[in-house]
Amino acid sequence: PGVHVRYRSGFFNVSNEKLAAAPPPPATLNEQISAALMSPFAINDISVSLNALFGNSVQKGNYVRSILHIDGAGLKFVDTADGKKKAEITVVGASFDEAGNVVDQVSRSYGITANNEAGIEELRQRGIIYYFEFQVKKPGAFQYRVAVRDNNAAKVGSASQFIEVPNLKRKIPTLSSIVLQNMTREEWEKAGRGESYSSASDPMSDTSKRKFKSGTILKYGYEIYNAHLNKDKQPDLTTRVRVFRDGKLVFEGKPTALPLADQKDLEHVRASAALSLGGQIEPAEYVLQVIVTDNLANAKRQIASQFVQFEVTNR
């Protein structure tokens, strides 16, 4: 009960007649981008990872932020007149409603410059992070698609994701999508002691890639909307985390009361915690589930949950 499944009622194929009459493959920039954006399949000439995140703010209302990781190893760098190396990409993102209609679209072109081969190697190792944001005027199910074209090599990569935007006007406890940040154990311990530290990790990059090295710390954060308040205008929230591998529970945290001391906006309660990537959580793919209980809400509507997929690697 309460589970909604989306699936295709058949499979995609093309008849021999249509193959014989098919137009030539797209050649221009616009043709390549359009074909990739409208295709039901991902195109992997360039490796692209997409993570679409639901959120809400006073200024924007409901929005979806799509974070994109582009594999730098798939890009072609060419020499410039000043002796540098440059790649050029075009990124097009679009959201589609349940009927397949385009709701929003964004298109940008970028030049990526490196001073030398060492700079290119760093970009190839790290990849490129890009994000765009659409305000969502009404709740419902949306598909977010993105296509990236390497303008020097005429190669394309694409990715897509379904996301459900909830109706916050129903005043039911609801969670935003989950943002991730990877930290070394030393960084985590220094942060716990209130000491300053420098870190190469970045929530945008970590959330887009969702691949983390074994032995590190995975910090996760999210917001809670529509929390009920007591007579003192304070919420009463309990959080719990569960981790699954191949559909089986491998870790379950104890229910913990959410601290409220530093909360500045009780319409958007912020929560964060951390998970040690070791022990039972060995290298593999996982699903992290956050469960929040609103102890002041109606018994049938006390629980809200959110999940995110991630991978633990040996390197």
N, C-alpha and C positions, 0 to 999 in steps of 0.2 A: 504493500500500500504506500502511496505517495511517491513511487518511482516512475519517472517518465523516460521512455526509451525512444531514441530516434534511429531509424534504419531505412535503408533503401529497399523497395519492394521488388527490385530486380537488379540486373547488372548492366553495366555500360558496354556496348559493343557497336561496331559499325558494319553495315551490310556490304557485300562485295560490290553491289551497284553503286552505293554511296562512295566507296573507296575509289571506284573507277571515275566517278564524276566529281571527286573532291577537288577543291581549288588548291593551288600551290601553297606550300607552307608559308606562314607570315614572314615577311622580310623586313619591313620598316619597323622603327622603334614602336610606334603606336600599335601596329598590328601584332607584334610580339607580346607587348604588355597586355593588350586586350584579350588575346588568346589565352595567356597564362591566368589572367584574372577571372575569366569566365569558365575555365576548365574545372570539372569536378575532381580532377586529380592534381596532386602536387607535381611540379616540374623541378627537377633536381640538378640542372646544369650548374647552378650555384646553390650551395646548401644554405637554407634559410629556416630559422626557427621563430615561431610566433607565439607570444603569450598575451592574450587579451584579458584585461583586468577590469572588473566592475568596481566602481566607487561612487561616492556621493559627497558633495560639499555644498555649503550655504551659497556660494557664489555661482556654481555651475549646475547644481541639481545633480541628476544622475548622469554619469559619463562612463565611457569605456576607453581605457588607455591601452593601446596595442604596442607592445615592446617587441622589437625585432632584432634578432642577432644574425648578421650576415657573415658567413665564413670568408675570411680574408684570403684563404688559400685559393679560392675560386676566382679571384679578380685578376685582371690583366693590367699591369702598370706599364706605361710607355714613357719615353724620355721627353722632357720639356725643353724649351729653348734655354732656360737658365740652369740646365744640368740636373734638375730634380726628376723624380719619378711620380707619375700621376695616374690614378684610376678614376673613371667617371661612371657614376651609377645613376639610374632613374628609379625611384621608388613610387609605386602607386598602391594606395590602400583604399579599400571600400567596405562598407557594411551593407548587408542584404537582410531584408525582413523575411518573415516566414513564407511569403509568396514569391520570394526571389527577386523582389524589386530593390534597386539600389537606393539606399537611404542617404548615405553620405559618401563622399569620395575626396581623397587628397592625392596630389601628385607633386613630387619635387625631384630636382636633379642636383647632384652633388659632385664636387671634385675632391678627391682624397689624395693628398700630396705627402710624399716621403722624401727626405733629403738624400737618402742613399739606400743601398741594399739592406743595411742593418735595420733601417726604418721600415722597409717593406716586410722584412721577416717578422718584426714586432707586430705589424698590422695583421699579418697572416696568422700569427700565433693567437693574438688577442681577439681578432675579428672586429666587426663594426657594429655599434649599437645605434638603433634608430627607433624613435617612437612617435606616434601620433595619437591624437585624442579626439573623440567625437562625443558631443553631448547627446544624450538620449531623451527624446521628448516624451516617449511613452514606453511602458514596460512591455516585455515580450521576449521571444527567442530571436536571436540575430546570428548571422554568420559573418565573420570578419575574414576578409581575404587580402592578401598582399602579394605583389609581384615586384621583383627586383631585376633590372636589366643592367648588365655590364656593357656600357656603350662602346668600349674598346674592343671587346671580344664578341659582341652581339649574342651573349649567352643570357639565359633567363632562369631565375629560381622563383618558386612560389610556395605559399603555405596558407592554411586556413584553420579557423577554429569556430565552433559554436559556443555561444554564451547566452545565458538566461539573465535578463535584467528584471529584477523583482519590482513589485509595486509597493513602494514604501508608504503610500497613503493608507494602506491597510493596517498600519501601526503594529505589525507583527515583528518581533525581534529578527533581525536580518544581519548577515555578515557581508563585508566587502570581500573581494578576492584577496589572496594572500601574497604578500611581497616577501622575497627571500634575500638573505645576505649571508655569505660564507665568511667565517673568521677562523684564524688559527687558534689553537688552544691558548697560546700565549696572549694573543690579542684579547680573547674572551676573559682570561683571568685578570688582565690589566684593567679592562673595562669594569669588571666586577669590583675592583678595588678603587675605582674612581681615578685611575692613573691615565695620563695621556698616552696615545699610541698612534702610529701611522699604519695605514692598511691599504693594500692594493685592491681590496674587494670593493665592489660597487653594487648597490641593490638593483639598479637597472640592468647591469650586465648579468648579475647572478640570477635574477628573476627570468631573464630571457633565455639563458642557457640551461639552467636547472641541472647542472652537472657539478658534483662536488667530490673532493678528494676524501677518501677514507681517513679517519683520525682527526678531522676538523670539526668545527662547530657550525651547525646550521641555525641561524637566527631567523625567525619568521614573525611577521607583523600583519595586523589587519585592523579594521574598524568595526564597531558594533553599532547598528542603527536601531532606533525605536526601543531602546531599553526603558522599561517602566521605572518610575521614581516613587520612593516612599514619602511619608509626610515631611521628611527633612530634605526632600528634593535630591535624594541620592539613589542610584541604582544598586541592585544586589545581584551580582553576576558571578557565576562559577564557570571556570574553563577547564577543558580536558583535551588532551591530544592522543591520537591513535595513529599508528603507522602500519601499513599493510604491504605485503609482498606477495604477488601472484594471488591476490584475493584473500590471503591468510593474515590474521593479526599477528604481528611480531613484536609490537611494543604498545603499551597503554599506560599513559601517565595518570597520576592520581588527580581527582577533582581539586581545583585550587581556586580560592576566592580571588577575584580580580582586584588588585590595588587601585584605589581611586584618588590617592593623594595628589597626583600631578595632572589630573584630568581638567582640561580647560573648557571643553565643549561636551556636555553630556548627551547631546543629540548625535555626536560622533565620538563614541568612546573608543580610545585607542588601546590596543592590547598587543603584547609581544612576549615571546619566550624563546627558548633555544633547545636544540636537540644535539646530543653528541653522536657523531657518525662513527660508531665503533661497536664492538661487542656483537649484539644480535643483528645490528644493521651493517652487514657486510656488503661488499660491492655487488650491486644489483639495481633494479628499478623498483621504486616505491611510490606509494600514495600516502601523503600526510593529511590527516583529517583533524580539523579543529572543531570542537563541540562546545557551544556556549549555552548555559542554562540561565534564563532570566527568572530568578526566584520570586519575582513580584508579578509575573505575568499569569494569565489564565493557564491552568494546568495542561490544557490541550495544545497550548501554543508557547510553551516555555523554551523549547529547544530550537536553536539555529545551528547550522553546521556549514562548513566550507572545506574544500579539499584542494590539494595541488600535487601534481606528479613531479618526481625528481629522480635523479640517478646518482648513485655513489660509485666512484671509480677508484682504481688503484693508483692513478696518477693525475 
